[in-house]
Amino acid sequence: MITATAVNELRKATGAGMMDCKKALQETNGDMDQAIDFLRKKGAKVSANRADRATSEGAVIAIANNNNTAGVIIRLGCETDFVAKNEEFVQFANDIANVALTNKPSTIDELKNLTINNISISEKLLDYIGKIGEKIDVTSFEYIEGKTVVPYIHAGNKIGVIVALSSNGEKVYNAGKDVAMQIAAMFPVAIDKDDVSQEIIDREIEIGKAQAAQEGKPEAMLEKIAVGKLNKFFKDSTLLNQDFIKDGSKSVKQMLNEIELGLTVTQFKRIQLGM
């Protein structure tokens, strides 16, 4: 006979639903360890069945270490907004981010092999899948270091940013918060124009030429017009050249120079749900 006490104990150990726990214990003749394995196998089955489901919802977590010299950003994806707003789900995302910050894995697979309370993140993901019946996965992970690293989370864990700056101090950190907000809002493709990939440059040139041709500009002028459009793209889409959102009379680069001469951004990462 499966007792209510045993069911409750299994629920506490796995977080699975009451009926799932009861069935697991019945299938394993009351063996707690085998019941846990049974539920994990159920989670793996759910994961396989829902492998093609989009994890467009979820939580983005960005954190830095105590001295703000390193930071991580992760996206824990799920299928529904209902799950994404669950406190336990958000806490799980935070736990994963903290493990990543401590252990510095180089890939998502390495991150999933790390443990939380002696259970691998991969196993915990399966536990959650079995518990709620929808796909959950770590879909993005980034780690950066710098003299000052500032994390920022926007719009209820829907957008996260970590940004590294070239100096340190309280004023630099506060400027970093402004820069992180800028990155969240304005979605720059690179720090400066020299950091833009040749692939993006070629694409923008082709788009510029096509636009100019549609406007009826002469063939001989298309290249020159496209270069002009490219320069506007650099201003609008590279972080240091963008107008500072808190004061449009200056660029982000000018704002940073006012804080400290030569202060700049050395690296940034931005993750957004649905992208």
C-alpha positions as CSV (number, residue, x, y, z in Angstrom):
1,M,0.0,0.0,0.0
2,I,1.3,3.4,-0.9
3,T,0.9,5.8,2.0
4,A,0.2,9.6,1.8
5,T,3.4,10.1,3.7
6,A,5.4,8.4,1.1
7,V,3.7,10.4,-1.7
8,N,4.3,13.6,0.2
9,E,8.0,12.7,0.7
10,L,8.4,12.0,-3.0
11,R,6.7,15.3,-3.9
12,K,9.2,17.2,-1.6
13,A,12.1,15.4,-3.2
14,T,11.1,16.0,-6.8
15,G,8.5,18.7,-7.0
16,A,6.3,16.5,-9.1
17,G,2.5,16.4,-8.8
18,M,0.7,14.3,-6.2
19,M,-0.8,11.9,-8.7
20,D,2.4,11.5,-10.6
21,C,4.2,10.7,-7.4
22,K,1.5,8.1,-6.4
23,K,1.8,6.4,-9.8
24,A,5.6,6.4,-9.6
25,L,5.5,4.7,-6.2
26,Q,2.9,2.2,-7.4
27,E,5.0,1.3,-10.5
28,T,8.1,0.8,-8.3
29,N,6.5,-1.0,-5.4
30,G,7.2,1.9,-3.1
31,D,10.9,2.2,-3.7
32,M,11.7,5.9,-3.3
33,D,14.9,5.9,-5.4
34,Q,13.3,3.9,-8.2
35,A,10.3,6.2,-8.0
36,I,12.6,9.3,-8.5
37,D,14.1,7.6,-11.5
38,F,10.7,6.8,-12.8
39,L,9.7,10.4,-12.6
40,R,12.9,11.5,-14.3
41,K,12.3,9.1,-17.1
42,K,8.8,10.6,-17.4
43,G,10.5,14.0,-17.7
44,A,12.7,12.7,-20.4
45,K,9.7,11.3,-22.2
46,V,7.9,14.6,-22.0
47,S,11.0,16.4,-23.2
48,A,11.2,14.1,-26.3
49,N,7.6,14.5,-27.0
50,R,7.8,18.3,-26.9
51,A,11.2,18.6,-28.6
52,D,9.7,20.6,-31.4
53,R,7.9,23.0,-29.2
54,A,9.2,26.6,-29.1
55,T,10.6,27.9,-25.8
56,S,9.8,31.5,-26.7
57,E,8.8,32.4,-23.1
58,G,11.1,32.1,-20.0
59,A,13.4,34.2,-17.9
60,V,16.6,36.0,-18.7
61,I,19.0,36.4,-15.7
62,A,22.0,38.6,-15.7
63,I,24.3,38.7,-12.6
64,A,27.9,39.8,-11.7
65,N,30.3,38.6,-9.0
66,N,30.8,40.5,-5.8
67,N,33.6,42.8,-7.1
68,N,31.9,43.3,-10.5
69,T,34.8,41.9,-12.5
70,A,32.9,39.0,-14.1
71,G,29.3,38.4,-15.1
72,V,27.0,35.9,-16.7
73,I,23.7,36.0,-18.6
74,I,21.5,33.0,-19.2
75,R,18.1,32.4,-20.7
76,L,16.0,29.6,-19.3
77,G,13.3,29.0,-21.8
78,C,9.8,27.6,-21.4
79,E,6.6,27.4,-23.5
80,T,4.2,29.6,-21.6
81,D,4.1,32.9,-19.9
82,F,2.4,31.2,-16.9
83,V,5.4,29.1,-16.2
84,A,7.8,32.0,-16.9
85,K,6.3,34.0,-14.1
86,N,6.4,31.2,-11.6
87,E,8.7,32.1,-8.6
88,E,10.2,28.7,-8.5
89,F,11.0,28.8,-12.2
90,V,12.7,32.2,-11.9
91,Q,14.6,31.0,-8.8
92,F,15.8,28.0,-10.8
93,A,17.1,30.4,-13.5
94,N,18.9,32.4,-10.9
95,D,20.4,29.2,-9.4
96,I,21.7,28.2,-12.9
97,A,23.2,31.7,-13.4
98,N,25.0,31.5,-10.0
99,V,26.5,28.1,-10.8
100,A,27.6,29.4,-14.2
101,L,29.3,32.4,-12.6
102,T,31.1,30.3,-10.1
103,N,32.3,27.5,-12.5
104,K,32.8,29.5,-15.8
105,P,31.6,26.7,-18.2
106,S,32.5,27.4,-21.9
107,T,29.3,25.9,-23.4
108,I,25.7,25.3,-22.6
109,D,26.4,21.5,-22.5
110,E,29.1,22.1,-19.9
111,L,26.8,24.2,-17.9
112,K,24.1,21.6,-17.9
113,N,26.6,19.0,-16.5
114,L,27.2,21.2,-13.4
115,T,25.3,20.5,-10.3
116,I,22.9,22.3,-7.9
117,N,22.6,20.5,-4.6
118,N,24.5,17.5,-6.0
119,I,22.0,17.1,-8.9
120,S,23.0,18.0,-12.4
121,I,21.2,20.8,-14.1
122,S,20.3,18.4,-16.9
123,E,18.5,16.2,-14.3
124,K,16.8,19.2,-12.7
125,L,15.6,20.2,-16.1
126,L,14.0,16.8,-16.6
127,D,12.5,17.0,-13.2
128,Y,10.8,20.3,-14.1
129,I,9.6,19.0,-17.4
130,G,8.0,16.0,-15.7
131,K,6.5,18.3,-13.1
132,I,4.8,20.9,-15.4
133,G,4.5,19.0,-18.7
134,E,6.1,21.5,-21.0
135,K,9.5,22.0,-22.5
136,I,12.1,23.8,-20.4
137,D,15.7,24.3,-21.5
138,V,18.8,26.6,-21.1
139,T,18.8,28.2,-24.5
140,S,21.5,30.9,-24.1
141,F,24.5,31.5,-21.9
142,E,27.3,34.1,-22.0
143,Y,30.2,34.9,-19.6
144,I,32.4,38.0,-19.7
145,E,35.1,39.6,-17.6
146,G,36.3,43.2,-17.3
147,K,37.5,45.9,-15.0
148,T,33.9,46.7,-14.3
149,V,31.0,44.4,-15.3
150,V,27.5,45.6,-14.8
151,P,24.4,43.4,-15.2
152,Y,20.9,44.7,-16.0
153,I,17.5,42.9,-16.3
154,H,14.6,44.7,-18.1
155,A,10.9,44.2,-18.5
156,G,10.3,41.4,-16.1
157,N,13.2,39.1,-17.0
158,K,12.4,39.5,-20.8
159,I,15.7,41.2,-21.7
160,G,19.1,40.9,-20.0
161,V,22.4,42.7,-20.5
162,I,25.9,42.4,-19.1
163,V,28.4,45.1,-20.1
164,A,32.2,45.4,-19.3
165,L,33.9,48.8,-19.1
166,S,37.6,49.7,-19.3
167,S,38.0,51.2,-15.8
168,N,36.5,50.9,-12.3
169,G,35.0,53.0,-9.5
170,E,31.5,54.1,-8.4
171,K,31.1,56.6,-11.3
172,V,32.1,54.0,-13.8
173,Y,29.7,51.5,-12.4
174,N,26.8,54.0,-12.5
175,A,27.7,54.9,-16.1
176,G,27.7,51.1,-16.8
177,K,24.1,50.9,-15.6
178,D,23.2,53.7,-18.0
179,V,25.0,51.9,-20.8
180,A,23.3,48.6,-20.0
181,M,19.9,50.3,-20.2
182,Q,21.0,51.8,-23.5
183,I,21.9,48.3,-24.8
184,A,18.6,46.9,-23.6
185,A,16.6,49.6,-25.3
186,M,18.5,50.3,-28.5
187,F,19.9,46.8,-29.4
188,P,23.3,47.8,-30.9
189,V,24.9,45.2,-33.1
190,A,28.5,46.1,-32.0
191,I,30.5,48.4,-29.8
192,D,31.9,50.6,-32.6
193,K,31.9,50.6,-36.4
194,D,35.2,48.7,-36.5
195,D,33.5,45.8,-34.7
196,V,30.7,45.3,-37.2
197,S,31.2,42.1,-39.2
198,Q,31.9,42.3,-42.9
199,E,28.8,40.2,-43.5
200,I,26.6,42.9,-41.9
201,I,28.4,45.7,-43.8
202,D,28.0,43.9,-47.2
203,R,24.3,43.4,-46.4
204,E,23.7,47.0,-45.5
205,I,25.5,48.2,-48.7
206,E,23.3,45.9,-50.8
207,I,20.2,47.2,-49.0
208,G,21.3,50.8,-49.4
209,K,21.8,50.2,-53.2
210,A,18.4,48.6,-53.6
211,Q,16.7,51.4,-51.7
212,A,18.5,54.1,-53.8
213,A,17.6,52.3,-57.0
214,Q,13.9,52.1,-56.0
215,E,14.0,55.8,-55.3
216,G,15.1,56.3,-58.9
217,K,18.7,57.4,-58.2
218,P,21.2,57.1,-61.1
219,E,23.2,53.8,-61.4
220,A,26.5,55.7,-61.0
221,M,25.3,57.2,-57.6
222,L,24.1,54.0,-56.0
223,E,27.5,53.0,-54.3
224,K,28.0,56.5,-52.9
225,I,24.4,56.7,-51.6
226,A,24.8,53.2,-50.1
227,V,28.0,54.3,-48.2
228,G,26.1,57.2,-46.8
229,K,23.3,55.0,-45.6
230,L,26.0,52.7,-44.1
231,N,27.4,55.5,-42.1
232,K,23.9,56.3,-40.8
233,F,23.6,52.6,-39.9
234,F,26.9,52.8,-37.9
235,K,25.6,55.8,-36.0
236,D,22.2,54.2,-35.2
237,S,23.4,50.6,-34.6
238,T,26.8,50.8,-32.9
239,L,26.8,51.4,-29.2
240,L,29.4,54.2,-28.8
241,N,28.0,56.2,-31.7
242,Q,24.3,56.0,-30.7
243,D,22.6,59.0,-29.2
244,F,22.6,58.6,-25.4
245,I,19.0,57.8,-24.4
246,K,19.2,60.0,-21.3
247,D,20.6,63.0,-23.2
248,G,20.2,63.0,-27.0
249,S,22.6,65.9,-27.4
250,K,25.6,63.6,-26.9
251,S,26.7,60.1,-28.0
252,V,27.3,57.2,-25.6
253,K,31.0,57.7,-26.4
254,Q,30.9,61.4,-25.4
255,M,29.0,60.5,-22.2
256,L,31.6,58.0,-21.2
257,N,34.4,60.4,-21.9
258,E,32.7,62.9,-19.6
259,I,32.8,60.3,-16.8
260,E,36.5,59.5,-17.4
261,L,38.6,60.4,-20.3
262,G,39.1,57.3,-22.5
263,L,36.5,55.3,-20.7
264,T,34.9,52.8,-23.1
265,V,33.0,49.6,-23.3
266,T,35.2,46.5,-23.8
267,Q,32.4,43.9,-24.2
268,F,28.7,43.4,-23.9
269,K,26.1,40.7,-24.3
270,R,22.4,41.1,-24.7
271,I,19.8,38.3,-24.6
272,Q,16.1,38.7,-25.2
273,L,13.2,36.3,-25.1
274,G,11.9,35.3,-28.5
275,M,15.1,36.1,-30.3
